């Protein structure tokens, strides 16, 4: 039974299997999950190391997610001209370059060089996500695209666990006068990324084309702006913006919220809870969500998860002690399937527009650039109040999911 499932999930049109390319692509999800997980540790560290307010520390996320907005369309154009493989290699090289840029930044004793390095890393991540997300959805039958993408994103969840765990140990656990505190995790990830780039360079990958002749023919006859006539795609761009705003804000101020709710808890303890509590639930949600979609439609599952997260945020805002803390932890589980599910639903029926449409949906990640600063400003004196931002975001995602079901 298990063998049959794998064959159907990764079956190529010619009868062969896309399993090996799928495994290679899935490794990218792990890498960028790790990079994003590190950001949540940096946010809290910058508040102390560079004497920043909560709103100012949001520049960590701003420098990262604004790159997605600026690079998404160029990344899509690059992929359209040169294909997925070359796009992936370019993304990995930029990722490594930004990671190693942390070494000279450590000598300048300022937040700005680190923010520039994060921007370079994010340019690489944007290219990787623009390539890997649609690539994962089409490495097999179209009807199982959302399930396949959620499976890949499960390993992204593992990266989110390892990021705050490794980052918390190396950054919060380092001596306060160590000028290379921030460089250690990035030297580690930069070396791994270079190895993966070499592996991709010497591995043959199929350049998969979208096999939807009717849509491809129609798209060739219409101007590029016609993709905006697809209401579900337009709503998906907005929903992805809202999701990334909610996710980034929650992840960024998790440590702040937990340490304010329990003053006895240290930053490194909070980072471990973030890794083993929140991020572990995030990964479990991705894995279980992928299999749940075998018998429940993606739109229906997204509806219930968005509703649950809206309830969780309401409980976080009221600051009801342990109840609010558990609601914050549980929200990670219900967030887990949102990014890949919104992505896959937004690409439904786009045919020849798939690559370009995926670039616009990736641009929705820019929501993560602004929400931390807004949340930090609102919650400067009481972090709980700042969580009204993800509450509003989840309500829109609920609307999007209901429209998809209809």
C-alpha positions in Angstrom: 0.0 0.0 0.0 2.8 2.4 0.9 4.6 1.7 -2.4 1.5 2.4 -4.4 1.1 5.8 -2.6 4.7 6.8 -3.5 4.3 5.9 -7.1 1.0 7.8 -7.5 2.4 10.9 -5.6 5.6 11.2 -7.6 4.6 9.7 -11.0 5.9 11.3 -14.1 3.8 11.5 -17.3 6.2 9.0 -19.0 5.7 6.4 -16.2 9.0 7.1 -14.4 9.3 8.5 -10.9 10.1 12.1 -9.8 11.1 10.8 -6.3 14.8 11.6 -6.5 14.3 15.2 -7.8 11.6 15.6 -5.1 14.1 14.7 -2.4 16.7 17.1 -3.7 14.1 19.9 -3.9 12.8 19.1 -0.4 16.4 19.6 1.0 16.0 23.3 0.1 13.0 23.6 2.3 15.0 22.5 5.2 17.8 25.0 4.5 15.6 28.1 4.2 13.6 27.0 7.2 16.8 27.0 9.3 17.7 30.5 8.0 14.2 31.8 8.9 14.3 30.1 12.3 17.5 32.0 13.1 15.8 35.3 12.5 13.6 34.9 15.6 16.7 34.6 17.8 18.3 37.6 16.1 15.2 39.8 16.8 15.6 39.4 20.5 19.4 39.5 20.4 19.4 42.8 18.5 17.2 44.4 21.2 20.0 43.9 23.7 23.2 44.0 21.6 22.4 47.1 19.7 20.0 48.8 22.2 16.9 48.6 19.9 13.2 49.0 20.7 10.9 46.2 19.7 9.8 48.2 16.7 13.4 48.8 15.7 14.4 45.2 16.0 11.7 44.5 13.4 14.3 45.7 10.9 15.7 42.2 11.1 12.6 40.8 9.5 12.2 43.9 7.3 15.6 43.5 5.7 14.8 39.9 5.0 11.2 40.0 3.8 11.5 43.2 1.7 14.0 41.2 -0.4 11.2 38.9 -1.3 9.1 41.8 -2.6 12.0 43.2 -4.6 13.4 39.9 -6.0 10.2 37.8 -6.6 9.6 39.1 -10.2 13.3 39.0 -11.3 13.5 35.5 -9.9 10.5 34.4 -11.9 11.9 36.0 -15.0 15.3 34.3 -14.4 13.5 30.9 -14.0 11.5 31.5 -17.2 14.6 32.1 -19.2 17.1 29.7 -17.6 15.0 27.1 -15.9 14.6 25.8 -12.4 18.0 24.2 -11.9 20.1 27.3 -12.7 17.7 29.4 -10.6 18.2 27.0 -7.6 22.0 27.2 -8.0 22.0 31.0 -8.2 19.8 31.1 -5.1 22.1 28.8 -3.1 25.2 30.9 -4.1 23.5 34.1 -2.9 22.4 32.4 0.3 26.0 31.3 1.0 27.5 34.7 0.1 25.1 36.5 2.6 25.9 34.0 5.3 29.7 34.4 5.0 29.2 38.2 4.9 28.5 37.9 8.6 32.3 37.5 9.1 33.3 41.1 8.0 30.1 42.5 9.6 31.3 41.3 13.0 34.3 43.7 12.8 32.1 46.8 12.3 30.2 46.7 15.6 26.9 47.9 14.0 23.6 46.4 13.2 23.6 47.8 9.6 26.2 45.4 8.1 24.3 42.4 9.5 21.0 43.7 8.1 22.7 44.0 4.6 24.0 40.5 4.9 20.5 39.3 5.8 19.1 41.1 2.7 21.6 39.2 0.5 20.6 35.9 2.1 17.0 36.7 1.6 17.6 37.4 -2.1 18.9 33.9 -2.4 16.0 32.5 -0.4 13.5 34.3 -2.6 14.9 32.6 -5.7 14.9 29.2 -4.0 11.3 29.6 -2.9 10.2 30.9 -6.3 11.7 27.8 -7.9 11.1 25.1 -5.3 7.5 25.8 -4.4 6.1 25.4 -7.9 8.6 22.6 -8.7 7.3 20.6 -5.8 3.7 20.9 -6.9 4.4 19.7 -10.4 6.7 16.7 -9.7 3.8 14.4 -10.0 0.0 14.3 -10.7 -1.6 17.7 -10.6 -4.4 16.6 -8.2 -1.8 15.8 -5.5 0.2 19.1 -5.9 -1.0 20.6 -2.6 -0.3 17.3 -0.7 3.2 17.1 -2.2 4.0 20.7 -1.4 2.9 20.2 2.2 5.2 17.2 2.4 8.1 19.3 1.3 7.2 22.1 3.7 7.2 19.5 6.5 11.0 19.6 6.2 10.9 23.3 6.2 9.3 22.9 9.6 12.3 20.8 10.7 14.5 23.7 9.7 12.4 26.1 11.8 13.0 23.8 14.8 16.8 23.6 14.3 17.1 27.4 13.6 16.1 28.7 17.1 17.7 25.7 18.8 21.1 26.1 17.2 20.9 29.9 17.1 19.8 30.1 20.7 22.7 27.9 21.9 25.3 29.7 19.8 24.1 33.3 20.3 22.4 33.5 23.7 24.9 30.9 25.1 28.0 32.9 24.0 30.0 35.3 26.1 28.6 38.9 26.0 32.0 40.3 24.9 32.4 37.8 22.0 32.4 39.9 18.8 31.8 36.8 16.6 28.6 35.7 18.5 26.4 36.2 15.4 28.9 34.7 12.9 29.0 31.1 14.2 25.6 29.8 13.1 25.9 31.6 9.7 29.4 30.1 9.0 27.8 26.7 9.7 24.9 27.2 7.4 27.0 28.9 4.7 29.2 25.8 4.5 26.3 23.4 4.2 24.6 25.6 1.5 27.8 25.5 -0.6 27.9 21.7 -0.5 24.2 21.5 -1.6 25.0 23.9 -4.5 27.7 21.6 -5.7 25.4 18.6 -5.4 22.8 20.4 -7.5 25.4 21.4 -10.1 26.4 17.8 -10.7 22.9 16.3 -10.6 20.6 16.0 -13.6 17.1 17.4 -12.9 14.1 17.3 -15.2 13.0 20.7 -16.4 9.3 20.1 -15.8 6.8 22.0 -17.9 3.2 22.6 -16.9 1.1 20.1 -18.9 -2.1 22.0 -19.2 -2.5 22.6 -23.0 -5.8 24.4 -22.8 -4.6 27.0 -20.3 -1.1 27.3 -22.0 -2.7 28.0 -25.3 -5.1 30.6 -23.8 -2.3 32.3 -21.9 -0.3 32.6 -25.1 -3.1 34.5 -26.7 -3.8 36.9 -23.9 -1.7 39.8 -22.4 0.2 39.0 -19.2 -2.2 41.2 -17.1 -5.0 38.6 -17.8 -3.7 36.5 -15.0 -5.3 39.1 -12.7 -8.7 38.0 -14.0 -8.4 34.8 -11.9 -10.1 35.9 -8.6 -8.7 33.0 -6.6 -5.1 33.9 -7.6 -5.6 37.5 -6.6 -7.1 36.5 -3.3 -4.2 34.1 -2.8 -1.6 36.9 -3.2 -3.4 38.9 -0.4 -3.9 35.8 1.7 -0.2 35.0 1.4 0.7 38.6 2.4 -1.6 38.2 5.5 -0.2 34.8 6.4 3.4 35.9 6.2 2.6 39.0 8.3 1.0 36.8 10.9 3.6 34.1 11.0 6.6 36.5 11.0 5.1 38.6 13.8 4.3 35.6 16.0 7.7 34.0 15.5 9.5 37.3 15.9 7.9 38.2 19.3 7.4 34.7 20.7 10.5 35.1 23.0 9.3 38.6 24.0 5.8 37.4 24.8 6.9 34.3 26.8 9.6 36.2 28.8 7.1 39.0 29.7 4.5 36.4 30.7 7.0 34.6 32.8 9.8 36.9 34.1 11.7 34.0 35.5 12.3 32.6 32.1 15.6 33.4 30.3 16.0 34.1 26.6 17.8 30.8 25.9 15.0 28.9 27.7 12.4 30.7 25.6 14.3 29.9 22.4 14.3 26.2 23.4 10.5 26.4 23.9 10.2 28.0 20.6 12.2 25.2 19.0 10.7 22.2 20.8 7.3 23.6 21.5 6.1 26.0 18.8 8.3 24.8 15.9 7.8 21.1 16.7 4.1 21.6 16.5 4.6 23.5 13.3 6.4 20.5 11.7 3.8 18.0 13.1 1.1 20.2 11.6 2.8 20.1 8.2 3.2 16.3 8.2 -0.3 15.6 9.5 -1.8 18.2 7.1 -0.2 16.6 4.1 -1.8 13.2 4.9 -5.1 14.8 6.0 -5.5 16.2 2.5 -5.9 12.7 1.2 -9.5 12.7 2.5 -10.2 16.4 3.1 -9.9 19.1 0.5 -7.2 21.8 1.0 -9.8 24.6 1.1 -11.8 22.9 3.8 -8.7 22.1 6.0 -7.5 25.7 5.6 -10.9 27.0 6.7 -10.8 25.1 10.0 -7.2 25.9 10.7 -7.6 29.7 10.0 -10.6 29.8 12.3 -8.6 28.0 15.0 -5.7 30.4 14.7 -8.0 33.4 15.0 -9.4 32.0 18.3 -5.8 31.4 19.5 -4.8 35.0 18.8 -7.9 36.3 20.6 -6.8 34.2 23.7 -3.2 35.5 23.4 -4.4 39.1 23.4 -6.5 38.8 26.6 -3.4 37.6 28.5 -5.1 34.8 30.4 -1.9 33.3 31.9 -1.2 29.7 31.1 -4.3 29.6 28.7 -2.8 32.3 26.6 0.6 30.7 26.5 -0.8 27.4 25.4 -2.9 29.2 22.8 0.3 30.7 21.4 2.0 27.3 21.3 -1.0 25.7 19.6 -1.2 28.5 17.0 2.0 27.1 15.4 0.2 23.8 14.6 -2.7 25.6 12.8 -0.4 27.9 10.9 1.6 25.0 9.6 -0.3 24.2 6.4 -1.2 27.8 5.4 1.7 28.9 3.3 1.9 25.8 1.0 -1.9 25.4 0.9 -2.5 29.1 -0.1 0.3 28.8 -2.6 -1.1 25.6 -4.2 -4.7 27.0 -4.2 -3.5 30.2 -5.8 -1.9 28.3 -8.7 -4.9 26.2 -9.5 -5.9 26.6 -13.1 -3.1 29.1 -13.9 -1.6 26.8 -16.6 1.1 28.7 -18.6 1.0 31.5 -16.1 2.3 29.2 -13.3 5.8 30.5 -13.0 4.8 34.1 -13.2 1.9 33.7 -10.9 4.2 31.9 -8.3 6.4 35.0 -8.4 3.5 37.2 -7.4 2.4 34.8 -4.6 6.0 34.8 -3.3 5.9 38.6 -3.3 3.2 38.2 -0.6 6.0 37.2 1.7 6.6 41.0 2.0 3.9 40.9 4.6 6.6 39.7 7.0 8.6 42.8 6.3 6.1 45.2 7.9 4.2 43.2 10.6 7.1 42.9 13.2 7.7 46.7 13.2 3.9 47.3 13.5 3.5 44.7 16.2 6.6 46.0 18.1 5.2 49.6 17.9 1.7 48.5 19.2 3.1 46.1 21.8 6.1 48.2 23.0 4.7 48.3 26.6 2.5 45.3 26.4 3.5 42.7 23.8 0.1 40.9 24.0 -1.7 43.9 22.4 0.6 43.6 19.3 -0.9 40.2 18.5 -4.0 42.0 17.1 -2.1 42.2 13.8 -2.0 38.4 13.3 -5.6 38.2 14.5 -6.8 40.4 11.6 -4.5 38.5 9.2 -6.0 35.1 10.1 -9.6 36.5 9.7 -8.7 37.4 6.0 -7.2 33.9 5.5 -10.5 32.5 6.8 -12.4 34.5 4.2 -10.0 33.3 1.4 -10.5 29.7 2.4 -14.2 30.0 2.5 -14.2 31.5 -1.0 -12.0 28.7 -2.3 -14.5 26.1 -1.0 -17.3 27.8 -2.8 
